[in-house]
């Protein structure tokens, strides 16, 4: 009887596993639809995991999907626009990125937040939210719960900023150009920057998008710096983030051979959708117990960093 019961349990687990395979396949396919945003995908994954619905094998592909998505998104970036705009916003970008990263590291130590979580949140705040976190995570070899918590912090603050920034901008009477620069510096993800700029006005949208494009490229040097700092012991060599090099080559290639713009648009779209799939997989591999490991101090770190960059950049732009 005992052997029969064990067999029944095994069959039940196998059937349940197959059911989860189908469910994961459906959600991954749905991630290529336009109404499934990165934030929605992440929270769908979290909801499944918290409900006890987890796929045991698919998560090993998460890092590869992240890296491939970043490279594909490079085909959608205009090198000419970046070079032109960088002449006016270079100093501001250097100051803000450096300040946020250093402040994030110091506050992380002060609040006793895990090193990887501190770096991920600081990187997402300094550059371009979820995309920056996704780029740096493989370099840090960070754990799933660390990636997920950093992404949760960024997405929550993004949602708040999308509505808060236009309101504050109108209350302070900010010009279209000033608001565009402020949104690009202080709002994490490009999607929320574009949304806030569109709400505020056409000129604000153009400025915000261009400046954010410049900041997104800072993923490259920052990733190299983090890779060097994270090499560990003396005998351990630096693991060069090759996907960042391919990301650069994709940008250069797309601008040298402009005749294939239709194909580049498809590649960029595939990269953005691939990022959505990767965020779903990250979220679906997180558990409540792992979230508790991070604690409220990590969220406090993200809020403080965001408040500092938002108020500091606003002061700098309006003085």
C-alpha positions in Angstrom: 0.0 0.0 0.0 2.8 2.4 0.9 4.5 1.8 -2.6 1.1 2.4 -4.3 0.7 5.7 -2.4 4.2 6.8 -3.3 3.5 6.0 -7.0 0.3 8.0 -6.8 2.1 11.0 -5.3 4.7 10.8 -8.0 2.1 10.7 -10.7 0.3 13.7 -9.1 3.5 15.7 -9.0 4.3 14.9 -12.6 0.8 15.9 -13.8 1.1 19.2 -11.8 4.5 19.8 -13.3 3.1 19.4 -16.9 0.3 21.7 -16.0 2.8 24.4 -14.9 4.7 23.9 -18.2 1.6 24.8 -20.1 0.9 27.8 -17.9 4.4 29.1 -18.2 4.3 28.6 -22.0 1.0 30.6 -22.2 2.4 33.5 -20.1 5.7 33.6 -22.1 3.7 33.9 -25.3 1.5 36.5 -23.8 4.6 38.5 -22.9 5.0 39.4 -26.6 1.7 41.2 -26.6 1.9 45.0 -26.2 -0.3 45.3 -23.1 2.0 43.2 -21.0 4.5 45.7 -19.6 7.7 44.8 -17.7 6.0 45.6 -14.4 3.0 43.5 -15.2 5.2 40.6 -16.2 7.2 40.8 -13.0 4.2 40.9 -10.8 2.6 38.0 -12.7 5.7 36.0 -12.0 5.6 37.0 -8.3 2.0 36.1 -8.0 2.6 32.6 -9.4 5.6 32.0 -7.2 3.8 33.2 -4.0 0.9 30.9 -5.0 3.3 28.0 -5.1 3.3 27.6 -8.9 6.9 27.4 -9.9 8.8 25.9 -12.8 11.9 24.1 -11.7 14.1 24.1 -14.8 13.2 27.1 -17.0 14.9 29.7 -14.7 18.4 28.6 -15.7 17.8 30.4 -19.0 17.0 33.8 -17.4 20.5 35.3 -17.5 20.9 34.3 -21.2 17.6 35.8 -22.1 18.5 39.0 -20.3 21.8 39.4 -22.1 20.4 38.6 -25.5 17.6 41.1 -25.0 20.0 43.9 -24.1 22.0 43.3 -27.3 18.9 43.3 -29.5 17.7 46.6 -28.0 21.0 48.2 -29.1 19.8 48.0 -32.7 17.1 50.5 -31.9 19.4 53.2 -30.6 20.5 56.2 -32.7 24.2 56.9 -32.4 23.9 60.3 -34.1 21.2 61.5 -31.6 23.3 60.3 -28.7 26.5 62.0 -29.8 24.6 65.2 -30.6 22.8 65.4 -27.3 25.7 64.3 -25.2 27.5 67.5 -25.9 25.1 69.4 -23.8 24.2 66.9 -21.1 27.6 65.1 -20.5 28.6 67.0 -17.4 25.2 66.6 -15.7 25.1 62.9 -16.5 28.6 62.3 -15.1 27.8 64.2 -11.9 24.4 62.6 -11.3 25.4 59.0 -12.1 28.6 59.2 -10.0 26.7 60.8 -7.1 23.9 58.3 -7.1 26.3 55.3 -7.2 28.5 56.5 -4.4 25.6 57.6 -2.3 23.9 54.2 -2.9 27.0 52.3 -1.8 27.4 54.4 1.4 23.7 54.3 2.3 23.7 50.5 1.7 26.5 50.1 4.2 24.8 52.5 6.7 21.5 50.7 6.4 23.2 47.3 6.4 21.7 46.3 3.0 23.2 43.5 1.1 26.0 44.6 -1.3 24.4 43.3 -4.5 21.0 44.8 -3.7 22.6 48.2 -3.0 24.5 48.1 -6.3 21.4 47.0 -8.2 19.1 49.7 -6.8 21.8 52.4 -7.2 22.4 51.4 -10.8 18.7 51.3 -11.6 18.3 54.8 -10.0 21.4 56.3 -11.6 20.8 55.1 -15.2 17.6 53.5 -16.6 15.8 51.4 -14.1 15.0 47.8 -14.9 17.3 47.7 -18.0 20.3 48.8 -16.0 19.5 46.3 -13.3 19.2 43.6 -15.9 22.5 44.5 -17.4 24.4 44.6 -14.2 22.8 41.5 -12.5 24.8 38.9 -14.6 28.0 40.7 -13.8 27.3 40.6 -10.1 26.1 37.0 -10.2 23.3 38.3 -8.0 20.6 35.9 -6.7 17.1 35.9 -8.0 15.6 37.4 -4.8 18.2 40.3 -5.0 17.3 41.0 -8.6 13.6 40.8 -7.9 13.7 43.1 -4.9 15.7 45.7 -6.8 13.2 45.6 -9.7 10.2 45.8 -7.3 11.6 49.0 -5.7 12.3 50.5 -9.1 8.9 49.6 -10.6 7.0 50.9 -7.6 8.8 54.3 -7.7 8.3 54.4 -11.5 4.6 54.1 -11.1 4.5 56.9 -8.5 6.8 59.2 -10.6 4.6 58.8 -13.7 1.8 60.7 -12.0 3.8 62.7 -9.4 6.3 64.4 -11.7 3.8 66.1 -14.1 1.8 67.3 -11.1 4.9 68.8 -9.4 6.2 70.3 -12.7 2.9 72.2 -13.2 2.8 73.3 -9.6 6.3 74.7 -9.9 5.7 76.1 -13.4 8.7 74.2 -14.9 9.4 74.9 -18.6 9.1 72.0 -21.1 12.8 71.7 -21.4 13.5 71.8 -17.7 10.9 69.2 -17.0 12.2 67.0 -19.8 15.7 67.0 -18.3 14.4 66.5 -14.8 12.3 63.5 -15.8 15.2 61.9 -17.7 17.5 62.3 -14.7 15.2 61.4 -11.8 12.7 58.8 -13.2 14.2 55.3 -13.5 12.8 53.5 -16.5 12.7 54.9 -20.1 9.0 53.9 -20.4 8.0 56.0 -17.4 10.2 58.9 -18.6 8.5 58.9 -22.0 5.1 58.7 -20.3 5.7 61.6 -17.9 7.2 63.7 -20.8 4.2 63.0 -23.0 1.8 64.0 -20.2 3.7 67.3 -19.7 4.1 68.3 -23.4 5.6 67.6 -26.8 8.9 69.5 -26.2 9.2 67.8 -22.8 8.8 64.5 -24.4 11.5 65.1 -27.0 14.0 66.4 -24.4 13.3 63.6 -21.9 13.6 60.9 -24.5 16.9 62.2 -25.8 18.5 62.8 -22.5 17.4 59.4 -21.2 19.0 57.8 -24.3 22.3 59.3 -23.3 22.0 58.0 -19.7 21.1 54.5 -21.0 24.5 54.3 -22.7 26.2 54.7 -19.3 25.3 51.0 -18.7 28.5 50.3 -20.7 31.2 52.0 -18.7 29.4 51.4 -15.4 29.1 47.7 -16.1 32.9 47.5 -16.8 33.7 49.3 -13.6 31.4 47.0 -11.6 33.0 44.0 -13.3 36.4 45.2 -12.3 35.4 46.0 -8.7 33.6 42.7 -8.4 36.4 40.4 -9.5 36.8 39.1 -5.9 40.0 37.5 -4.8 43.5 38.2 -6.1 43.6 35.1 -8.3 40.2 35.6 -9.8 40.3 37.3 -13.2 37.6 39.7 -14.4 34.8 38.0 -16.3 34.4 40.5 -19.1 30.7 41.2 -19.8 30.8 40.3 -23.5 27.1 41.1 -24.0 27.8 44.7 -23.3 30.4 44.7 -26.1 27.9 43.1 -28.4 25.4 45.8 -27.3 27.8 48.5 -28.5 28.5 46.7 -31.7 24.7 46.5 -32.4 24.4 50.2 -32.0 27.4 50.9 -34.3 26.3 48.4 -36.9 22.8 49.7 -37.1 24.1 53.2 -37.7 26.8 52.3 -40.2 24.3 50.3 -42.3 21.0 52.3 -42.1 19.4 50.5 -45.0 18.1 47.8 -42.8 16.0 50.0 -40.4 12.9 47.8 -40.7 14.9 44.8 -39.5 16.5 46.8 -36.7 13.1 47.8 -35.5 12.1 44.1 -35.3 15.3 43.3 -33.4 14.7 46.2 -31.0 11.1 45.1 -30.4 12.3 41.5 -29.8 14.8 42.7 -27.3 12.2 44.7 -25.4 9.8 41.8 -25.4 12.6 39.4 -24.4 13.2 41.7 -21.4 9.5 41.3 -20.4 9.9 37.5 -20.6 13.1 37.6 -18.5 11.4 39.8 -15.8 8.5 37.3 -15.7 11.0 34.4 -15.1 12.8 36.4 -12.4 9.6 37.2 -10.6 8.3 33.6 -10.8 11.5 32.3 -9.1 11.1 34.5 -6.0 9.6 33.4 -2.7 8.2 35.3 0.2 11.0 34.0 2.4 13.6 35.4 0.0 11.8 38.8 0.0 12.0 38.8 3.8 15.8 38.4 3.5 16.0 41.9 2.0 13.8 43.5 4.5 12.4 47.1 4.6 15.9 48.6 4.7 16.4 47.9 1.0 13.2 49.7 0.2 14.3 52.6 2.4 17.5 52.7 0.4 15.6 53.0 -2.9 13.3 55.7 -1.6 16.1 57.8 -0.2 18.2 57.5 -3.3 15.2 58.5 -5.5 14.3 61.4 -3.2 17.9 62.7 -3.3 18.3 62.5 -7.1 14.9 64.0 -7.7 15.3 67.0 -5.3 19.0 67.5 -6.2 18.5 67.5 -9.9 15.5 69.8 -9.6 17.5 72.2 -7.6 20.4 72.1 -10.1 18.1 72.6 -13.1 16.1 75.5 -11.6 18.8 77.5 -9.8 
